Amino acid sequence: MQKLSFPHPKSAPPIILVISLLGIYLKTLATGLSWANNGSDGGDLIAAAATGGVAHPTGYPLYLILARGFQLIPIGSLAFRTNLLSAVAAVLAAVLVYFAVIRHLSLPQTEGWSPRCLIGLISAYAFGLSPLVWSQAVITEVYTLNAFFIALILLLISNINLAKKGLTNLDRMLGLTFGLAVGNHVGITLISPIILFSKTFTFTAAGKWQIDMRSLCRRLAWVGLGLLIYLTLPLRAFLKPPINWGNPLTFEGFKWLVTGRLYQDQIFALPPAFVLERMRAIAGLFIEQFGIPGLLFGLLGIIVFYKPSQLYWQTIWVFFAYSVLALGYATIDSFIYLIPAFLIFSIWIGMGISGVMRLVEQKFPRTGILLGIIFVIYLFLLTVSHWSQVDASKDTHAENFGKEVLAQAQENSIVFAKGDMAIFSMWYFHFALHQRADIAVIAPDLLHFDWYRESLRLIYPRLVITDAMSTTEAVKAANPGRPVCFIEYTLDAKIDCAPYPNP
């Protein structure tokens, strides 16, 4: 009789990590289109992926490809399947945090469970259960996938075995990973110094700095290969999709899209008078994510117990770069850019716990493990207080709003949707779900763009749209036989549909 085989003890911790985190995420995952947790962009990303379109700047080509793959999974609604990508990316990022920590620790490894495994789980749970990460794992957004790539890059750089085999493999993997990661979110270019100079820039025994140009060039070549993912944007635009930001078929349109020119004025544009207030808010967020004990362990990890190394300086750079971006970005949701900083701080928490465990073990043998277990329990207790804050499973505001608009709009109506929440939700219902083909959905905020007016002419050939039209009044006047709706969503729904056609 064949004996039953069980997973190796070393594989048990990451398996437990995956099952527990995925279970929590699925329990709180949005079942449809959701505005929860600052998820107003969800309708645009879902609809662009579903229709082969081009999402808002910077286009997010890799994300759209992956999202379309998840949309083909035959479960739940279209939005639920896209939301699932965020959950899976967050789980994988936590797993990579686990492996990055256990590879960095100098604690002895055993055949089964060990302090190293426990500390890896602590860091992974500190990251995966932090409310900001959790909040983005249950809606359609690009930020958990960005965290996955940052964790993967740190793991690749710290992989001693890969480095021992020569820089060629490391250069290829690191360059390609980074290039593809930029195709998900250009913000990851903040860590480009790590990509360019890790293990290529060294200090010689003679006391001089030297750079391996062959390694650097090879790495840049593979970055370029990964960046080719952006060529999918003109290909998508060539098919004339209903969502086609910037129309990247032209060079100017492509440059406008991928450089995020629409948002460039907001980068590091926070007025000086608000800097101190923003800094206080960021400090409060760190306490909210990890609690006072987690904050103390993280500070101990980076200040006292973290041994200076290449990984040490890399984590400091990632933490600093993203914290400065979140501080200076002049938007109300800039705090989302702290997710990579929270990832780094979770690693530091593991380092702090590791150091304290070693000190405790010296005076009280076998009690260090108990300290680690207590901290894991503490992290799970925090989830109880965070649950209602991040739970998107019961959020129906976006779904109800879209359905109400479609129910109130008369036949052949022109629906003017103001604001991201209104226009993106309508794109989801109208283009992705193919509902109410008789109406025309127009974003007044985009009417001044040539590419948008051209897109409207292609989508709605019976609608009169000229290059001189940049206001709702001009569109109404040119289409006098059609009813109109004005919709917006701020704190509540604002739907104003004319009962009769315009005279």
Stockholm file with secondary structure:
# STOCKHOLM 1.0

chainA/1-503         MQKLSFPHPKSAPPIILVISLLGIYLKTLATGLSWANNGSDGGDLIAAAATGGVAHPTGYPLYLILARGFQLIPIGSLAFRTNLLSAVAAVLAAVLVYFAVIRHLSLPQTEGWSPRCLIGLISAYAFGLSPLVWSQAVITEVYTLNAFFIALILLLISNINLAKKGLTNLDRMLGLTFGLAVGNHVGITLISPIILFSKTFTFTAAGKWQIDMRSLCRRLAWVGLGLLIYLTLPLRAFLKPPINWGNPLTFEGFKWLVTGRLYQDQIFALPPAFVLERMRAIAGLFIEQFGIPGLLFGLLGIIVFYKPSQLYWQTIWVFFAYSVLALGYATIDSFIYLIPAFLIFSIWIGMGISGVMRLVEQKFPRTGILLGIIFVIYLFLLTVSHWSQVDASKDTHAENFGKEVLAQAQENSIVFAKGDMAIFSMWYFHFALHQRADIAVIAPDLLHFDWYRESLRLIYPRLVITDAMSTTEAVKAANPGRPVCFIEYTLDAKIDCAPYPNP
#=GR chainA/1-503 SS CCCCCCCCGGGHHHHHHHHHHHHHHHHHCCSSCCCGGGCTTHHHHHHHHHHTCBCSTTCCHHHHHHHHHHHTSSSSCHHHHHHHHHHHHHHHHHHHHHHHHHHHCCSCCCSSCCHHHHHHHHHHHHHHTSHHHHHHHTSSCSHHHHHHHHHHHHHHHTCHHHHHTCHHHHHHHHHHHHHHHHTTCGGGGGGHHHHHHTTTEEECTTSCEEECHHHHHHHHHHHHHHHGGGGHHHHHHHTCCSCBTTCTTSHHHHHHHHTTGGGGGGTTCCCGGGHHHHHHHHHHHHHHHHHHHHHHHHHHIIIIICCCSHHHHHHHHHHHHHHHHHHHCCSTTGGGGGHHHHHHHHHHHHHHHHHHHHHHHHHSTTCHHHHHHHHHHHHHHHHHHHHHHHCCTTCCHHHHHHHHHHHHSCTTCEEEEESHHHHHHHHIIIIISCCCTTSEEECGGGTTCHHHHHHHHHHCTTSCCCTTCCSHHHHHHHCTTSCEEEEEESSSEEEEECSSCCC
#=GC SS_cons         CCCCCCCCGGGHHHHHHHHHHHHHHHHHCCSSCCCGGGCTTHHHHHHHHHHTCBCSTTCCHHHHHHHHHHHTSSSSCHHHHHHHHHHHHHHHHHHHHHHHHHHHCCSCCCSSCCHHHHHHHHHHHHHHTSHHHHHHHTSSCSHHHHHHHHHHHHHHHTCHHHHHTCHHHHHHHHHHHHHHHHTTCGGGGGGHHHHHHTTTEEECTTSCEEECHHHHHHHHHHHHHHHGGGGHHHHHHHTCCSCBTTCTTSHHHHHHHHTTGGGGGGTTCCCGGGHHHHHHHHHHHHHHHHHHHHHHHHHHIIIIICCCSHHHHHHHHHHHHHHHHHHHCCSTTGGGGGHHHHHHHHHHHHHHHHHHHHHHHHHSTTCHHHHHHHHHHHHHHHHHHHHHHHCCTTCCHHHHHHHHHHHHSCTTCEEEEESHHHHHHHHIIIIISCCCTTSEEECGGGTTCHHHHHHHHHHCTTSCCCTTCCSHHHHHHHCTTSCEEEEEESSSEEEEECSSCCC
//
